[in-house]
Amino acid sequence: MQTEPLTGQMLNYSEVQFMLAEAALKDWIDGADSVYYNNGVLAYMQMWLPTSFTAALLTSGGINGAVF
């Protein structure tokens, strides 16, 4: 039995959000590219850095309006 949680993932949520950000930037889809990008950054941080720092970002709304 495989116990690694990321085994077999083709694309994770953060990668999809980065692709959507690029598509929005090129006006291929509706939506704000910055929202997709920030969602991707936050999801990536939550996946690899599940710490109090990412929890603080979520609860304080600190990612909104941030430039990464």
Summary of the structure (lengths in Angstrom):
residues: 68
radius of gyration: 13.7
end to end distance: 38.3
largest distance: 43.4
contacts: 145
relative contact order: 0.14
helix: 56%
strand: 0%
